[in-house]
Every structure is written in structure tokens, then in C-alpha cells.
Amino acid sequence: MAADQQLDKIDHAILEALQANCSLSYTELAQRVHLSATPCARRVKLLEDRGYFRGRVMLLDPDRVGLPVNVFVQVTLHHQVKANLQAFEQAVAQWPEVMECYLMTGDFDYLMRVVVPDLRSYQRFLDESLTPTPGIDNIRSSFSIKQVAYRTALPLNHLIPE
């Protein structure tokens, strides 16, 4: 597989299978994608070398580990200049409660998803971490009532050669 070569159906199947369960053995994976173990392992290594994998993780159930509260936080900075953006992003990287953070277009600068055990913990996060951060002009919090959809697997149908 050259670095610029398109993925074929077997590569696609490997990516789909590993997104669903990264702990599959090469033998199990090979059976799912209709290859023998050695060529399958070689393809996985090539996909890894080409940068298709960011890492391997075990997803935990937030409720089981006592983190049932999801808060979506919109943050607006005083001025959206490079120094302020970098300072805010460096601060966010230090907060374990922040599961996702995106620089946005539109009415606010950042959208974060924060997980906490309860409202008191979120108040503590606001008081001790977010609010004291220099450069913040406005913070707006929205609490999730129910998770309707959650995926970790990316949709890959656009990668299938026609």
C-alpha cells in the first residue's frame, strides 16, 4: 500500500472491525475480513504506519464510574486573538473534566463537553478552573437531560472505492 493509495474493501472492513472492537486478535480480525492472519496483520501495520489510528482505548460507562452529568459549555473570549486562544487552549488541556473542546465559528468561541458527578462538582469546576481563567468574557452552560446518540466509530462509507 503506497501512502497515497486508496483504501480497498478489505482495508475498510479492517477499520470498521477495529473501531467496533480494537481488542480483536489478528486471527479474529482476519476471519471477519476474510483474510489469513499474516496478511491481515500486515495490512493493520500498514494502516497504522499511514496514520489511520490515533490510539487504542477501552470506553468506560460514565454512569458506572460515577460521571452521569454532561454539561455543554459555550465560552466567549474578550478578544479572539492568537495569544488568548492559545492561553485558553493550554488551560483546557489541564482540566480532566473536559472531554471535548472545539474552536467554533458563530456566536461563541469554544464549545466544551464537561463530565462531572453532580451539580456541586460542576460549580466547583466553574469556580476553581473555568471562571478564573483570564480572557473569558462569557460562559453559558447547558445540561444534558438525556443522551440520544453517542458514537465513537466514524462513518467510513465514503472511503469505499466505487
N, CA, C and O of each residue as an XYZ file, in Angstrom:
648
protein
N       0.834     -1.186      0.000
C       0.000      0.000      0.000
C       0.874      1.243      0.000
O       1.578      1.493      0.978
N       0.850      1.992     -1.018
C       1.567      3.266     -1.059
C       0.825      4.275     -0.199
O      -0.373      4.137      0.044
N       1.549      5.293      0.262
C       0.950      6.280      1.160
C      -0.230      7.009      0.524
O      -1.136      7.450      1.230
N      -0.228      7.140     -0.809
C      -1.305      7.865     -1.473
C      -2.368      6.941     -2.064
O      -3.317      7.408     -2.692
N      -2.213      5.646     -1.867
C      -3.154      4.679     -2.426
C      -4.485      4.711     -1.671
O      -4.518      4.895     -0.454
N      -5.570      4.530     -2.407
C      -6.904      4.486     -1.816
C      -7.069      3.218     -0.987
O      -6.390      2.216     -1.216
N      -7.966      3.277     -0.037
C      -8.297      2.085      0.740
C      -9.166      1.161     -0.099
O     -10.018      1.625     -0.857
N      -8.956     -0.126      0.032
C      -9.825     -1.069     -0.659
C     -10.874     -1.595      0.338
O     -10.907     -1.176      1.495
N     -11.713     -2.502     -0.122
C     -12.803     -3.005      0.719
C     -12.289     -3.745      1.942
O     -12.919     -3.697      2.999
N     -11.174     -4.419      1.822
C     -10.620     -5.134      2.982
C     -10.088     -4.136      4.013
O     -10.315     -4.306      5.211
N      -9.384     -3.096      3.556
C      -8.921     -2.048      4.476
C     -10.112     -1.430      5.208
O     -10.083     -1.227      6.421
N     -11.142     -1.142      4.447
C     -12.358     -0.567      5.020
C     -12.939     -1.505      6.073
O     -13.311     -1.061      7.160
N     -13.020     -2.785      5.763
C     -13.558     -3.763      6.710
C     -12.691     -3.855      7.960
O     -13.214     -4.000      9.065
N     -11.379     -3.771      7.798
C     -10.476     -3.785      8.954
C     -10.736     -2.578      9.845
O     -10.841     -2.710     11.064
N     -10.839     -1.400      9.233
C     -11.105     -0.185     10.015
C     -12.442     -0.278     10.745
O     -12.532      0.077     11.920
N     -13.467     -0.747     10.067
C     -14.789     -0.897     10.695
C     -14.718     -1.860     11.885
O     -15.236     -1.569     12.962
N     -14.067     -3.012     11.672
C     -13.994     -4.025     12.733
C     -13.207     -3.518     13.941
O     -13.609     -3.746     15.082
N     -12.096     -2.837     13.699
C     -11.282     -2.344     14.811
C     -11.946     -1.182     15.541
O     -11.739     -1.010     16.742
N     -12.740     -0.384     14.834
C     -13.498      0.658     15.526
C     -14.512      0.046     16.482
O     -14.755      0.581     17.564
N     -15.098     -1.064     16.085
C     -16.096     -1.722     16.929
C     -15.442     -2.440     18.099
O     -16.011     -2.497     19.189
N     -14.228     -2.999     17.876
C     -13.568     -3.766     18.934
C     -12.074     -3.832     18.640
O     -11.626     -4.668     17.855
N     -11.310     -2.950     19.270
C      -9.872     -2.900     18.987
C      -9.108     -4.028     19.658
O      -7.908     -4.180     19.428
N      -9.779     -4.820     20.483
C      -9.077     -5.910     21.165
C      -9.148     -7.229     20.398
O      -8.722     -8.263     20.913
N      -9.680     -7.207     19.175
C      -9.709     -8.424     18.370
C      -8.287     -8.925     18.118
O      -7.381     -8.133     17.858
N      -8.103    -10.224     18.194
C      -6.813    -10.795     17.807
C      -6.711    -10.731     16.285
O      -7.716    -10.551     15.596
N      -5.491    -10.879     15.764
C      -5.338    -10.891     14.311
C      -6.107    -12.057     13.695
O      -6.625    -11.941     12.585
N      -6.183    -13.171     14.405
C      -6.939    -14.318     13.891
C      -8.420    -13.987     13.784
O      -9.053    -14.276     12.768
N      -8.981    -13.376     14.841
C     -10.403    -12.997     14.815
C     -10.669    -11.940     13.746
O     -11.648    -12.019     13.005
N      -9.791    -10.962     13.682
C      -9.942     -9.904     12.680
C      -9.848    -10.481     11.271
O     -10.644    -10.130     10.400
N      -8.892    -11.349     11.050
C      -8.708    -11.959      9.729
C      -9.958    -12.729      9.306
O     -10.355    -12.675      8.142
N     -10.574    -13.439     10.237
C     -11.805    -14.174      9.909
C     -12.910    -13.212      9.498
O     -13.660    -13.491      8.562
N     -13.017    -12.082     10.191
C     -14.077    -11.116      9.879
C     -13.899    -10.465      8.512
O     -14.879    -10.126      7.849
N     -12.649    -10.293      8.093
C     -12.398     -9.602      6.827
C     -11.994    -10.566      5.709
O     -11.617    -10.147      4.615
N     -12.081    -11.860      6.005
C     -11.838    -12.916      5.005
C     -10.409    -12.915      4.467
O     -10.181    -12.959      3.258
N      -9.454    -12.863      5.397
C      -8.034    -12.993      5.079
C      -7.429    -14.024      6.028
O      -8.082    -14.465      6.973
N      -6.202    -14.399      5.776
C      -5.476    -15.185      6.769
C      -4.789    -14.197      7.721
O      -4.676    -13.011      7.411
N      -4.339    -14.683      8.865
C      -3.842    -13.809      9.934
C      -2.620    -12.983      9.510
O      -2.554    -11.795      9.824
N      -1.671    -13.571      8.819
C      -0.442    -12.845      8.472
C      -0.703    -11.666      7.525
O      -0.252    -10.557      7.812
N      -1.413    -11.865      6.412
C      -1.720    -10.694      5.565
C      -2.587     -9.657      6.292
O      -2.460     -8.456      6.050
N      -3.452    -10.120      7.166
C      -4.290     -9.191      7.928
C      -3.416     -8.338      8.855
O      -3.575     -7.119      8.917
N      -2.508     -8.976      9.561
C      -1.601     -8.245     10.452
C      -0.758     -7.252      9.667
O      -0.512     -6.140     10.136
N      -0.312     -7.641      8.478
C       0.482     -6.753      7.629
C      -0.343     -5.533      7.230
O       0.162     -4.410      7.252
N      -1.607     -5.743      6.867
C      -2.473     -4.616      6.485
C      -2.716     -3.681      7.680
O      -2.697     -2.460      7.526
N      -2.942     -4.248      8.852
C      -3.144     -3.410     10.042
C      -1.900     -2.563     10.289
O      -2.015     -1.374     10.587
N      -0.725     -3.150     10.170
C       0.531     -2.422     10.370
C       0.662     -1.297      9.334
O       1.070     -0.188      9.678
N       0.323     -1.572      8.087
C       0.396     -0.536      7.048
C      -0.599      0.600      7.330
O      -0.269      1.773      7.157
N      -1.805      0.249      7.760
C      -2.787      1.277      8.115
C      -2.276      2.120      9.287
O      -2.438      3.341      9.307
N      -1.662      1.455     10.252
C      -1.100      2.169     11.393
C       0.032      3.093     10.946
O       0.095      4.250     11.364
N       0.920      2.586     10.101
C       2.035      3.400      9.597
C       1.543      4.604      8.801
O       2.198      5.646      8.784
N       0.408      4.469      8.150
C      -0.161      5.561      7.347
C      -0.972      6.542      8.191
O      -1.528      7.503      7.659
N      -1.044      6.308      9.498
C      -1.668      7.268     10.403
C      -3.168      7.141     10.582
O      -3.811      8.100     11.009
N      -3.745      5.997     10.272
C      -5.190      5.833     10.422
C      -5.630      5.642     11.871
O      -6.810      5.815     12.177
N      -4.717      5.293     12.764
C      -5.074      5.037     14.161
C      -4.472      6.108     15.060
O      -3.294      6.445     14.935
N      -5.280      6.638     15.962
C      -4.804      7.608     16.931
C      -4.404      6.933     18.231
O      -3.584      7.465     18.979
N      -4.964      5.783     18.503
C      -4.668      5.080     19.741
C      -5.682      3.982     19.949
O      -6.602      3.801     19.151
N      -5.502      3.254     21.027
C      -6.429      2.181     21.372
C      -6.892      2.422     22.801
O      -6.083      2.649     23.700
N      -8.199      2.368     22.998
C      -8.758      2.677     24.313
C      -9.858      1.689     24.673
O     -10.398      0.990     23.816
N     -10.171      1.651     25.946
C     -11.323      0.931     26.444
C     -12.312      2.011     26.887
O     -11.974      2.849     27.723
N     -13.514      2.000     26.344
C     -14.508      3.004     26.688
C     -15.219      2.601     27.977
O     -15.729      1.487     28.090
N     -15.249      3.496     28.926
C     -15.904      3.244     30.200
C     -17.329      3.762     30.179
O     -17.641      4.710     29.459
N     -18.190      3.144     30.963
C     -19.566      3.608     31.117
C     -19.552      4.748     32.132
O     -19.233      4.516     33.298
N     -19.890      5.968     31.724
C     -19.835      7.109     32.646
C     -20.691      6.921     33.896
O     -20.294      7.341     34.983
N     -21.852      6.300     33.757
C     -22.710      6.081     34.923
C     -22.051      5.138     35.928
O     -22.119      5.368     37.135
N     -21.416      4.081     35.431
C     -20.774      3.096     36.309
C     -19.591      3.680     37.068
O     -19.279      3.233     38.171
N     -18.926      4.686     36.478
C     -17.787      5.303     37.153
C     -18.175      6.613     37.842
O     -17.308      7.387     38.249
N     -19.477      6.856     37.971
C     -19.953      7.999     38.738
C     -19.836      9.344     38.058
O     -19.640     10.358     38.729
N     -19.954      9.379     36.733
C     -19.902     10.650     35.997
C     -21.121     10.781     35.080
O     -20.983     10.788     33.857
N     -22.316     10.885     35.677
C     -23.534     10.899     34.866
C     -23.916     12.251     34.274
O     -24.809     12.313     33.430
N     -23.265     13.333     34.693
C     -23.682     14.673     34.273
C     -22.799     15.170     33.134
O     -21.581     15.278     33.275
N     -23.437     15.471     32.001
C     -22.784     16.083     30.843
C     -23.228     17.534     30.764
O     -24.420     17.839     30.779
N     -22.252     18.413     30.681
C     -22.550     19.837     30.560
C     -21.882     20.342     29.278
O     -20.692     20.118     29.055
N     -22.656     21.017     28.455
C     -22.114     21.638     27.251
C     -21.919     23.112     27.565
O     -22.861     23.817     27.927
N     -20.689     23.562     27.421
C     -20.319     24.900     27.863
C     -19.861     25.714     26.665
O     -18.943     25.327     25.942
N     -20.521     26.852     26.470
C     -20.133     27.798     25.426
C     -19.293     28.882     26.083
O     -19.722     29.507     27.053
N     -18.114     29.100     25.562
C     -17.196     30.091     26.130
C     -16.899     31.148     25.075
O     -16.554     30.831     23.937
N     -17.036     32.395     25.469
C     -16.680     33.519     24.614
C     -15.511     34.251     25.261
O     -15.553     34.574     26.448
N     -14.480     34.507     24.484
C     -13.316     35.242     24.977
C     -13.508     36.738     24.758
O     -14.316     37.151     23.927
N     -12.750     37.558     25.518
C     -12.797     39.018     25.320
C     -12.424     39.364     23.883
O     -13.137     40.101     23.202
N     -11.292     38.819     23.434
C     -10.804     39.080     22.093
C     -10.285     37.769     21.526
O      -9.544     37.048     22.194
N     -10.673     37.462     20.296
C     -10.228     36.219     19.685
C      -8.930     36.486     18.925
O      -8.899     36.515     17.694
N      -7.866     36.678     19.693
C      -6.535     36.844     19.120
C      -5.711     35.611     19.487
O      -6.028     34.896     20.438
N      -4.662     35.380     18.726
C      -3.885     34.148     18.861
C      -3.420     33.888     20.298
O      -3.529     32.760     20.780
N      -2.915     34.888     20.975
C      -2.407     34.701     22.339
C      -3.519     34.253     23.287
O      -3.300     33.375     24.123
N      -4.712     34.848     23.166
C      -5.842     34.471     24.024
C      -6.309     33.054     23.720
O      -6.615     32.286     24.632
N      -6.364     32.710     22.436
C      -6.775     31.364     22.043
C      -5.798     30.331     22.595
O      -6.214     29.316     23.153
N      -4.510     30.587     22.442
C      -3.502     29.642     22.924
C      -3.558     29.494     24.440
O      -3.465     28.380     24.956
N      -3.710     30.604     25.155
C      -3.765     30.547     26.619
C      -4.978     29.748     27.082
O      -4.880     28.927     27.994
N      -6.123     29.994     26.447
C      -7.327     29.253     26.825
C      -7.150     27.764     26.530
O      -7.482     26.924     27.368
N      -6.635     27.433     25.355
C      -6.462     26.027     24.976
C      -5.466     25.315     25.885
O      -5.641     24.132     26.176
N      -4.441     25.999     26.334
C      -3.493     25.411     27.281
C      -4.168     25.141     28.622
O      -3.909     24.116     29.253
N      -5.024     26.049     29.055
C      -5.759     25.838     30.313
C      -6.694     24.644     30.198
O      -6.734     23.791     31.085
N      -7.448     24.583     29.100
C      -8.399     23.483     28.884
C      -7.692     22.134     28.922
O      -8.233     21.166     29.457
N      -6.500     22.062     28.364
C      -5.749     20.805     28.321
C      -5.433     20.273     29.721
O      -5.137     19.089     29.879
N      -5.493     21.128     30.724
C      -5.180     20.722     32.100
C      -6.402     20.230     32.879
O      -6.257     19.686     33.973
N      -7.589     20.414     32.329
C      -8.811     20.086     33.071
C      -9.328     18.710     32.662
O      -9.815     18.552     31.542
N      -9.236     17.715     33.537
C      -9.679     16.362     33.176
C     -11.182     16.246     32.949
O     -11.632     15.303     32.297
N     -11.951     17.165     33.461
C     -13.406     17.133     33.271
C     -13.815     17.431     31.832
O     -14.903     17.047     31.403
N     -12.956     18.107     31.096
C     -13.266     18.497     29.718
C     -12.979     17.309     28.805
O     -11.824     16.931     28.610
N     -14.019     16.736     28.260
C     -13.895     15.577     27.387
C     -13.669     15.975     25.937
O     -12.989     15.273     25.189
N     -14.239     17.098     25.549
C     -14.102     17.606     24.184
C     -14.104     19.122     24.254
O     -14.757     19.717     25.111
N     -13.373     19.732     23.350
C     -13.375     21.190     23.248
C     -13.107     21.549     21.803
O     -12.168     21.042     21.189
N     -13.939     22.429     21.261
C     -13.846     22.820     19.853
C     -13.817     24.334     19.735
O     -14.588     25.034     20.392
N     -12.917     24.834     18.888
C     -12.946     26.237     18.497
C     -14.052     26.367     17.460
O     -14.092     25.607     16.493
N     -14.945     27.325     17.657
C     -16.158     27.415     16.853
C     -16.211     28.704     16.041
O     -15.495     29.669     16.310
N     -17.083     28.683     15.043
C     -17.489     29.921     14.383
C     -18.843     30.280     14.978
O     -19.489     29.434     15.597
N     -19.272     31.497     14.802
C     -20.605     31.859     15.251
C     -20.596     32.748     16.484
O     -19.720     33.597     16.646
N     -21.585     32.542     17.352
C     -21.848     33.443     18.469
C     -20.924     33.264     19.666
O     -20.911     34.124     20.546
N     -20.156     32.190     19.735
C     -19.228     31.967     20.841
C     -17.954     31.361     20.273
O     -17.921     30.917     19.126
N     -16.911     31.346     21.085
C     -15.601     30.933     20.594
C     -15.318     29.444     20.770
O     -14.750     28.815     19.877
N     -15.705     28.877     21.904
C     -15.428     27.472     22.186
C     -16.682     26.757     22.674
O     -17.532     27.334     23.353
N     -16.768     25.491     22.308
C     -17.805     24.609     22.830
C     -17.090     23.443     23.492
O     -16.272     22.764     22.872
N     -17.413     23.220     24.770
C     -16.792     22.139     25.530
C     -17.867     21.188     26.037
O     -18.995     21.588     26.324
N     -17.484     19.911     26.138
C     -18.325     18.942     26.846
C     -17.561     18.567     28.101
O     -16.427     18.090     28.054
N     -18.223     18.799     29.227
C     -17.635     18.569     30.542
C     -18.428     17.459     31.223
O     -19.658     17.459     31.180
N     -17.729     16.511     31.853
C     -18.406     15.467     32.623
C     -18.048     15.620     34.095
O     -16.891     15.841     34.456
N     -19.074     15.498     34.934
C     -18.901     15.619     36.382
C     -19.879     14.685     37.094
O     -20.861     14.245     36.496
N     -19.619     14.381     38.367
C     -20.522     13.508     39.110
C     -21.859     14.166     39.462
O     -22.887     13.493     39.532
N     -21.839     15.495     39.684
C     -23.053     16.163     40.149
C     -22.934     17.675     39.939
O     -21.900     18.171     39.492
N     -24.001     18.393     40.267
C     -24.016     19.847     40.058
C     -23.003     20.564     40.948
O     -22.394     21.548     40.529
N     -22.827     20.081     42.152
C     -21.851     20.695     43.061
C     -20.438     20.608     42.455
O     -19.657     21.556     42.545
N     -20.131     19.480     41.849
C     -18.822     19.319     41.205
C     -18.678     20.265     40.024
O     -17.595     20.798     39.784
N     -19.760     20.476     39.288
C     -19.692     21.425     38.175
C     -19.478     22.841     38.701
O     -18.706     23.605     38.121
N     -20.145     23.193     39.780
C     -19.952     24.518     40.383
C     -18.497     24.694     40.810
O     -17.918     25.763     40.623
N     -17.908     23.648     41.384
C     -16.505     23.700     41.784
C     -15.594     23.872     40.553
O     -14.634     24.642     40.588
N     -15.909     23.145     39.465
C     -15.147     23.299     38.220
C     -15.227     24.746     37.720
O     -14.217     25.322     37.315
N     -16.423     25.325     37.751
C     -16.582     26.726     37.334
C     -15.754     27.650     38.220
O     -15.000     28.489     37.727
N     -15.904     27.484     39.541
C     -15.257     28.390     40.496
C     -13.735     28.272     40.505
O     -13.029     29.273     40.633
N     -13.237     27.052     40.369
C     -11.796     26.831     40.536
C     -11.016     26.771     39.225
O      -9.812     27.028     39.207
N     -11.690     26.436     38.139
C     -10.964     26.257     36.880
C     -11.389     27.257     35.812
O     -10.580     28.067     35.359
N     -12.642     27.203     35.414
C     -13.068     27.958     34.241
C     -13.148     29.467     34.496
O     -12.527     30.250     33.777
N     -13.892     29.868     35.496
C     -14.118     31.301     35.739
C     -12.831     32.085     36.003
O     -12.707     33.210     35.519
N     -11.872     31.539     36.748
C     -10.638     32.304     36.979
C      -9.715     32.415     35.757
O      -8.731     33.153     35.801
N     -10.011     31.710     34.689
C      -9.155     31.732     33.511
C      -9.193     33.117     32.861
O     -10.267     33.613     32.519
N      -8.034     33.736     32.693
C      -8.000     35.078     32.092
C      -8.519     35.066     30.649
O      -8.349     34.090     29.918
N      -9.151     36.165     30.268
C      -9.568     36.352     28.886
C     -10.983     35.919     28.570
O     -11.451     36.122     27.450
N     -11.684     35.320     29.540
C     -13.048     34.864     29.282
C     -14.023     36.003     29.490
O     -13.976     36.695     30.507
N     -14.901     36.194     28.531
C     -15.914     37.240     28.596
C     -17.261     36.679     29.039
O     -17.978     37.320     29.808
N     -17.616     35.460     28.547
C     -18.940     34.912     28.835
C     -18.867     33.392     28.875
O     -18.145     32.766     28.100
N     -19.634     32.812     29.798
C     -19.753     31.359     29.930
C     -21.234     31.028     29.956
O     -21.988     31.602     30.742
N     -21.651     30.113     29.105
C     -23.049     29.670     29.089
C     -23.063     28.144     29.172
O     -22.451     27.466     28.346
N     -23.763     27.609     30.171
C     -23.806     26.167     30.405
C     -25.175     25.608     30.072
O     -26.200     26.203     30.404
N     -25.182     24.460     29.412
C     -26.411     23.724     29.121
C     -26.213     22.299     29.611
O     -25.212     21.655     29.294
N     -27.174     21.811     30.386
C     -27.074     20.474     30.973
C     -27.842     19.470     30.123
O     -28.986     19.706     29.735
N     -27.197     18.361     29.848
C     -27.831     17.300     29.083
C     -28.841     16.579     29.963
O     -28.532     16.207     31.095
N     -30.031     16.384     29.448
C     -31.074     15.663     30.172
C     -31.038     14.185     29.811
O     -31.280     13.319     30.652
N     -30.730     13.909     28.538
C     -30.735     12.529     28.056
C     -29.800     12.433     26.855
O     -29.818     13.284     25.966
N     -28.997     11.399     26.845
C     -28.139     11.155     25.684
C     -28.944     10.387     24.645
O     -29.401      9.274     24.907
N     -29.116     10.970     23.485
C     -29.918     10.378     22.427
C     -29.050      9.542     21.483
O     -29.474      8.480     21.028
N     -27.859     10.011     21.193
C     -26.937      9.276     20.328
C     -25.524      9.513     20.827
O     -25.183     10.612     21.265
N     -24.712      8.479     20.757
C     -23.302      8.590     21.119
C     -22.549      7.539     20.325
O     -22.872      6.353     20.388
N     -21.568      7.967     19.593
C     -20.778      7.041     18.785
C     -19.303      7.353     18.970
O     -18.913      8.502     19.181
N     -18.506      6.322     18.887
C     -17.067      6.526     18.815
C     -16.560      6.100     17.447
O     -15.471      6.501     17.037
N     -17.334      5.295     16.743
C     -16.942      4.828     15.416
C     -17.292      5.882     14.365
O     -18.428      6.350     14.287
N     -16.305      6.241     13.571
C     -16.529      7.207     12.499
C     -17.229      6.532     11.318
O     -16.984      5.355     11.054
N     -18.097      7.258     10.602
C     -18.716      6.688      9.401
C     -17.673      6.619      8.286
O     -17.028      7.621      7.976
N     -17.508      5.447      7.688
C     -16.434      5.251      6.712
C     -16.907      4.923      5.307
O     -16.084      4.618      4.444
N     -18.199      4.975      5.053
C     -18.713      4.585      3.734
C     -18.125      5.410      2.594
O     -18.008      4.915      1.472
N     -17.759      6.640      2.861
C     -17.171      7.474      1.805
C     -15.786      6.990      1.375
O     -15.265      7.450      0.359
N     -15.180      6.068      2.132
C     -13.858      5.537      1.793
C     -13.909      4.331      0.870
O     -12.887      3.929      0.315
N     -15.095      3.751      0.702
C     -15.219      2.548     -0.123
C     -15.059      2.945     -1.582
O     -15.769      3.818     -2.080
N     -14.110      2.289     -2.271
C     -13.936      2.617     -3.690
C     -15.168      2.230     -4.499
O     -15.829      1.230     -4.217
N     -15.453      3.025     -5.487
C     -16.639      2.761     -6.321
C     -16.279      1.995     -7.550
O     -17.151      1.687     -8.362
